[in-house]
């Protein structure tokens, strides 16, 4: 969903950090994207090339670290892996699971000069 | 974060800006163009020396690290750990503060295209305008047809055209608020772009998201597009007048919705016949009164 505007959000963050931290080029952008957060990494990569053109991150590499989905099952009383958002607990089959991981959309670190 | 140009000038009542704007902004922030353009054909070959002064001067010690070690570039790792949506969130908080200051109850209406958001709003406005001050922000990719339909009821409406954007973001709404003379103690209805996916992720500063689902859509839509139903506080099941002609299972639909959001409230309504609308007005006015009460207890002028 909306990977284009998310990618534009990334470039905005880069521009802000460049002003704050005094760098002029970005060589690598490392993102953390949750596996069940609704963001498609491939679409993000596609948009990244288009959106960074003519910016301080033109030609930069994009590395996406995927974090797995997980949730807290109220019935089992423990953390369980989640393959889909709002999915059932893989152990008891109930839907009493609160998502605790896998929805991240973050810029983790940059390689700059 | 502005989807239209990525830089801060959302288009209000106008078409999308040229994509070139995005590129122009990028050039402003990268400082190679003015000082060094003659001796660097490729932007990549000069990153291990500094570009601080005039084109004639190449200062190897003027880089960020202040030193130059032969064979080593001055690349560095910057840990930033920033949420991609943090920018939108800060705009949303600014909008929210403004609503709180003016005791405005802001509702963000979301649904698929064709669920009847505009028709419902027209009905709500007609029925409530005698006792509530109302303003509307309309979001669509193109045209100001919806804003015109709203204005025909006599309340002010601002149209935001998102161009290629598939949702409203908080920055666009902030711009629209500048043009909309928002009254104290009023209601603001924001009609988002018809899209059951993207608007879920973008907080506009509203008090509640209200999701519309119509009986002509599948009853399993909450299961298929869970994010929106998880983000909303109220679901209006619209076009109830058509139920006798359809095989729509209201109970199954609500069960799907409650599975993704156990706190979701549901009302079955028809914007056409008015069925169930009184309950929705009660829902709105309870919350509007609460917004006012909060303001009074704070001691701010009403």
Interface residues (C-beta under 8 A of the other chain):
Chain A: X1 X2 X4 X5 X6 X8 X9 X10 X11 X12 X13 X15 X17 X18 X19 X21 X22 X23 X24 X25 X27 X31 X38 X51 X52 X53 X54 X55 X56 X58 X59 X85 X86 X95 X105 X106 X107 X108 X109 X110 X111 X112 X113
Chain B: X1 X2 X3 X6 X7 X22 X23 X24 X25 X26 X27 X29 X30 X31 X32 X43 X44 X47 X48 X51 X63 X64 X73 X74 X75 X76 X77 X78 X79 X80 X81 X82 X83 X84 X85 X86 X87 X88 X164 X165 X166 X167 X169 X197 X198 X201 X202 X226 X227 X230 X259 X260
